[in-house]
Amino acid sequence: MRAKRIEAPDELGYVPSESPPPPRARRKRGAAPQAARRTNADLPGFWSRLWSGVKLASGVLVVLGAAVALAWGLHRYALTTPRFAIEKIDVTGAKRIRTDQMLKRAEVKRGDNLLAVDVEALEKKLLEDPWIVSAKVERRIPQTLAIRVEEREVAALASIGGELFLVSRSGEPFKQHEPGDPLDLPVITGVSAEDFARDRARQIDRIAVGIQVLRQYARVPMSKVHAPQEVNLGDSGDVVLTIGKSGMALHLGRGPWRSKLLMAWRVMGSLSKQGRLPRVVFLDNRAHPERVVVRMK
């Protein structure tokens, strides 16, 4: 009887006809993973860097605290030391407003700390005075406060709603007349309180026309003899200028003012040579502006 051939498996447990299994990774006993080894090795460096950062931050905070304390101390010293107490207040540009009135409104006085003065707030307080059109305040170290103002120039008075107002050269009524204010000025009439309240800009333009008439009249020689008394503004734009103590009325109509005023001067010059003065001079003929009509007293 023929014996059968039997093949034994190899040591790894597989037969030659099968593919070998993948090898198993082997690790030495007691060996730690590589990442864990790196983490443990970096721990001393991490705490060292953290401590350095803490020390740096602490140093910066100490320096900042010292700087803030020093700045606060210097600021407090500057605001309390008599070295910067105001000894001189230099005011320029004021003609009608007294210095003591101005300082009272500004709430500043000698002895106040110069550095504590709020110049912008002081300028705003000064501008509350209707006479002042602009104000500039400056500190001059160590003990001088300089105040420079510009006052409005009064060109005339305006009668509005039965009240007198001071009028600037631009035609704006900026202040109601009070005792002590100038009174020997020509008066502009013909503007009602209702019209002024309804359209202030337009009424200021009308008053500005009256100011222009007065300015042109001041250039005519007869203004030195017959001072202007009143400028009446008509609703249609016509203007009547009253001059002299006797109240001669020049009906100018509309412009041009200078040519009409020169015509009135020539006519009145001729009459004055005869010892006569007109009561009314009409220069408002629109169809024939060259004509002058005189009504005698």
PyMOL commands that set and color helices and strands:
alter all, ss='L'
color gray80, all
select helices_A, chain A and resi 34-80+82-84+99-106+119-127+193-198+200-217+221-224+257-273
alter helices_A, ss='H'
color red, helices_A
select strands_A, chain A and resi 88-92+132-140+144-151+154-160+163-168+173-176+187-191+228-233+239-243+248-253+278-282+293-296
alter strands_A, ss='S'
color yellow, strands_A
deselect
rebuild
show_as cartoon
